[in-house]
Amino acid sequence: MTDLDLRTRLAQAADTLQLPLSDTQLDQLMAYLALLGKWNKVYNLTAVRDPAAMLTQHLIDSLSLLPALQRHAAGKALRLMDVGSGGGLPGVVIAIVDPTIDVTCVDAVGKKAFFIAQVAAELGLPNLHGEHARVEQLKAPPFDVITSRAFASLADFTDWSQMHLKSGGVWAAMKGQHPTEELAELQQRAPDREVFHVEQLAVPGLDAQRCLLWIRPKAPSPAASA
Ligand SMILES: C[S@@+](CC[C@H](N)C(=O)[O-])C[C@H]1O[C@@H](n2cnc3c(N)ncnc32)[C@H](O)[C@@H]1O
């Protein structure tokens, strides 16, 4: 597949997701794909090597989160943390597609966080930052939204990052199949949190189940706060 074929596939996927992308944004996503391919061996960013597979399984998969995220933002600027971001998925894709979202990609592996900083510099993205830290040890001002993809169980993800959530903030966890067991574990281990919305994500060109779980701290019951 040529670069032009890949770009066409990306543009078609964005159309299907009803995400209006400028030529500059398409160029930035293609440049990010090239950087992932170029630095993968050095930084161990992904097990996927083929550019067409990387495009669908990583970039377009991450793109499928954007309509839901923008609906949540409802036009407001957001501070977002992407936990266990690895090579920047979905964080880098979010930062490219929506400049009103300020994205911090956090990873416990230094070279991955360094790669994010390199992407931000090479693509000219002032709203993208890389942080090298275990999320539970990170020092940072709080975030409106905390995302993750292929990271940890829902209970661990929300436990480890809850001190970073702003009052009124939410978690958005990207998962494959509906994670029934993880949801039961979350309910048992963290009764102070609630899953308030589960939505199916359709990834153009990918025949696989994907869902997005929205989670928030439960409001204290009137009896508890009396
Ligand atoms: C399977 S990778 C997923 C990467 C990316 N989100 C994706 O979808 O391709 C999980 C990442 O989480 C990072 N990680 C594991 N534990 C972490 C922690 N406690 N804090 C921050 N990052 C962590 C790992 O270094 C790894 O890069």
The ligand as a MOL file (V3000), in Angstrom:
LIG
                    3D

  0  0  0     0  0            999 V3000
M  V30 BEGIN CTAB
M  V30 COUNTS 27 29 0 0 0
M  V30 BEGIN ATOM
M  V30 1 C -0.1230 -2.2930 26.4500 0
M  V30 2 S 0.6260 -0.7220 26.5190 0 CHG=1
M  V30 3 C -0.6530 0.2660 25.7710 0
M  V30 4 C -0.1030 1.4640 25.0720 0
M  V30 5 C -1.1390 2.3360 24.3520 0
M  V30 6 N -2.1070 2.8940 25.2480 0
M  V30 7 C -1.8280 1.5720 23.2350 0
M  V30 8 O -3.0480 1.4770 23.2400 0
M  V30 9 O -1.1220 1.1110 22.3380 0 CHG=-1
M  V30 10 C 0.5320 -0.2550 28.2370 0
M  V30 11 C 1.4810 0.8710 28.6150 0
M  V30 12 O 1.2460 1.2220 29.9700 0
M  V30 13 C 2.4900 1.5910 30.5540 0
M  V30 14 N 2.3170 1.4700 32.0160 0
M  V30 15 C 2.1750 0.3340 32.7500 0
M  V30 16 N 1.9670 0.6370 34.0570 0
M  V30 17 C 1.9730 1.9970 34.1500 0
M  V30 18 C 1.7950 2.9230 35.2320 0
M  V30 19 N 1.5680 2.4970 36.4740 0
M  V30 20 N 1.8450 4.2410 34.9640 0
M  V30 21 C 2.0660 4.6740 33.6870 0
M  V30 22 N 2.2390 3.8350 32.6350 0
M  V30 23 C 2.2020 2.5260 32.8490 0
M  V30 24 C 3.4860 0.6260 29.9180 0
M  V30 25 O 4.8050 1.1330 29.9810 0
M  V30 26 C 2.9450 0.5330 28.4870 0
M  V30 27 O 3.5790 1.4580 27.6360 0
M  V30 END ATOM
M  V30 BEGIN BOND
M  V30 1 1 1 2
M  V30 2 1 2 3
M  V30 3 1 2 10
M  V30 4 1 3 4
M  V30 5 1 4 5
M  V30 6 1 5 6
M  V30 7 1 5 7
M  V30 8 2 7 8
M  V30 9 1 7 9
M  V30 10 1 10 11
M  V30 11 1 11 12
M  V30 12 1 11 26
M  V30 13 1 12 13
M  V30 14 1 13 14
M  V30 15 1 13 24
M  V30 16 1 14 15
M  V30 17 1 14 23
M  V30 18 2 15 16
M  V30 19 1 16 17
M  V30 20 1 17 18
M  V30 21 2 17 23
M  V30 22 1 18 19
M  V30 23 2 18 20
M  V30 24 1 20 21
M  V30 25 2 21 22
M  V30 26 1 22 23
M  V30 27 1 24 25
M  V30 28 1 24 26
M  V30 29 1 26 27
M  V30 END BOND
M  V30 END CTAB
M  END
